Amino acid sequence: MTFLLGLTGSIGMGKSTTSEMFRAAGVPVHDADQAVHDLYAGAAAPQIEAAFPGTTANGGVDRARLSAAVLGRPEALAKLEAIVHPLVRAEEQAFLARARKSGATVAVLDVPLLLETGGEGRCDAVVVVTAPVEVQRKRVLGRPGMTEEKLAAILARQMPDAEKRHRAHFLVDTSRGLVAAERQVRSILNAVAGRFGRAERAG
């Protein structure tokens, strides 16, 4: 049995860093954003070009052109998601099959909009990466090309952090430094291992 953790968190909370901590602990991680990136570079490109002519180049999706084609157009975004989401789910299923075959006791699905899309239903527990709002804003606004307007638009698509924390089984607060975050990741893995131990004793 593989215990499936859903890892999520709003922009600037430190989710990618936390994801790497799980990997460093030997836990297989499926990165939904990376899966989309890979699909844009290959398998999804022909379907996206058919739906949005002129948005690909050299066999891959031109993200700037695609963004311009769907920006502010909910129906276009829905069309894009109808193409991409099933492909990402197929990649996810293949990842889980590999994790189970390898005997992994824990695997992580790293999904930015896990709770917004109802993805927690396919996980055994949810880990939310969090930080105080002032830390989040400082991190995000320090990124190249980021503006207050862009940040507001991104946050509008994301569930408020307080709601995510309320729905989490585990929290990782990244505002206290890397060492503290690593301790929290190890604590989560120990808690999951403890559940397996209880299940084995009960069996």
Secondary structure, 3 states (H helix, E strand, C coil): CCEEEEEECCCCCCHHHHHHHHHHCCCCEEEHHHHHHHHHCCCCHHHHHHHCCCCEECCEECHHHHHHHHCCCHHHHHHHHHHHHHHHHHHHHHHHHHHHHCCCCEEEEECCCCCCCCHHHHCCEEEEEECCHHHHHHHHHCCCCCCHHHHHHHHHHCCCHHHHHHHCCEEEEHHHCHHHHHHHHHHHHHHHHHHHHHHHHHC
